[in-house]
Amino acid sequence: MSPQTSDGFRREALRVFVRDLRIEAGIGVYDHEHGRLQTLVIEVTLELQPQSITRLSDTINYETVAQAARAIAADGHVGLVETFADRLASACLEDERVRRATVRIDKPGALGGHASPGCEVVLSR
């Protein structure tokens, strides 16, 4: 049963998200991708238990999501975008309040032109 607000409404969902986070990362499996940085565009949606939020400590700080993505990039070259997304989703789930983490990563420029390939990974408890 979802908690109710003081007005009698049901809290059904609480999602915290970060959109269009651009980071430079060593990424790719091809020889020409090693030794250089490429732009990744990251979107993360975290589902939490629906509850009243009155303090920052009641929710997930957006900056912790960005820091986790930057830390993965700083750890060194990652072969696949899917691996990067899986690591980021796992890092988000380290916070017990996160019930489900959806990470979408676009790798603009990988195919040339305006195409933006990438992946989406969903992990949950």
Phi and psi in degrees as a GROMACS rama.xvg file:
@    title "Ramachandran Plot"
@    xaxis  label "Phi"
@    yaxis  label "Psi"
@TYPE xy
-81.6529  141.322  SER-2
-62.6641  147.625  PRO-3
-99.6807  152.516  GLN-4
-81.9068  173.061  THR-5
-65.3347  -19.449  SER-6
-89.5238  1.24583  ASP-7
88.6118  5.35943  GLY-8
-80.2808  153.278  PHE-9
-91.4048  133.33  ARG-10
-84.6654  112.717  ARG-11
-100.093  -27.872  GLU-12
-154.301  151.14  ALA-13
-137.809  113.93  LEU-14
-122.879  130.706  ARG-15
-110.719  134.072  VAL-16
-138.475  156.459  PHE-17
-127.515  126.019  VAL-18
-118.541  148.088  ARG-19
56.7048  37.7332  ASP-20
-77.8284  115.73  LEU-21
-101.807  123.598  ARG-22
-132.484  156.286  ILE-23
-100.281  129.005  GLU-24
-142.637  150.599  ALA-25
-79.2114  110.172  GLY-26
-146.133  142.32  ILE-27
129.389  153.676  GLY-28
-99.8195  -14.2531  VAL-29
-85.4472  151.856  TYR-30
-55.6928  -41.0028  ASP-31
-69.8598  -9.98543  HIS-32
-93.3978  -11.0131  GLU-33
-82.7639  142.875  HIS-34
80.896  10.8993  GLY-35
-143.767  160.408  ARG-36
-97.9109  147.116  LEU-37
-130.122  152.424  GLN-38
-79.5197  134.224  THR-39
-118.001  139.627  LEU-40
-111.407  117.766  VAL-41
-113.935  137.036  ILE-42
-127.528  131.074  GLU-43
-128.748  132.029  VAL-44
-124.16  125.395  THR-45
-114.21  129.825  LEU-46
-101.467  128.244  GLU-47
-118.76  166.694  LEU-48
-62.0117  128.847  GLN-49
-64.0432  127.594  PRO-50
-159.825  167.04  GLN-51
-70.8581  135.355  SER-52
-115.865  117.226  ILE-53
-123.84  -16.5223  THR-54
-133.581  156.642  ARG-55
-58.0373  -34.1206  LEU-56
-69.0768  -9.9011  SER-57
-83.6153  -7.92264  ASP-58
-139.825  -171.201  THR-59
-98.2397  128.853  ILE-60
-74.734  127.72  ASN-61
-55.8042  -36.1761  TYR-62
-63.4826  -30.9078  GLU-63
-66.4454  -32.4254  THR-64
-67.3107  -46.7901  VAL-65
-62.8526  -41.1806  ALA-66
-62.9827  -39.1821  GLN-67
-63.6666  -42.0036  ALA-68
-64.8011  -43.1495  ALA-69
-65.872  -35.1712  ARG-70
-66.3964  -39.7276  ALA-71
-62.6897  -43.4315  ILE-72
-63.8307  -38.8536  ALA-73
-71.4101  -21.1678  ALA-74
-69.1063  -15.5705  ASP-75
123.616  -178.604  GLY-76
-58.9589  136.218  HIS-77
-118.606  131.676  VAL-78
-67.7957  -48.2624  GLY-79
-119.717  144.609  LEU-80
-60.322  -36.6793  VAL-81
-60.494  -39.3879  GLU-82
-64.9908  -44.0039  THR-83
-59.6614  -46.1214  PHE-84
-63.4324  -41.2468  ALA-85
-63.5703  -42.3835  ASP-86
-63.441  -41.478  ARG-87
-67.8393  -42.7994  LEU-88
-61.5723  -42.1648  ALA-89
-62.6367  -41.5848  SER-90
-62.2588  -39.2554  ALA-91
-66.2074  -35.4555  CYS-92
-75.7681  -6.31888  LEU-93
-63.452  -25.2861  GLU-94
-83.0959  118.157  ASP-95
-59.7033  -20.7039  GLU-96
-73.721  -19.889  ARG-97
-80.6391  121.985  VAL-98
-93.2353  -30.7283  ARG-99
-152.387  136.786  ARG-100
-124.277  124.593  ALA-101
-113.283  122.687  THR-102
-122.923  123.639  VAL-103
-117.735  131.261  ARG-104
-128.634  126.512  ILE-105
-103.149  144.076  ASP-106
-121.044  76.7766  LYS-107
-61.9727  144.543  PRO-108
90.2023  -11.7587  GLY-109
-67.4558  -31.6737  ALA-110
-107.042  -2.3209  LEU-111
79.5903  166.406  GLY-112
63.881  -145.527  GLY-113
-98.4446  1.26514  HIS-114
-67.3406  145.529  ALA-115
-134.611  86.8415  SER-116
-75.6356  163.834  PRO-117
173.346  -154.611  GLY-118
-152.557  169.514  CYS-119
-136.085  129.838  GLU-120
-119.602  136.022  VAL-121
-125.233  121.797  VAL-122
-121.927  143.713  LEU-123
-142.85  166.996  SER-124
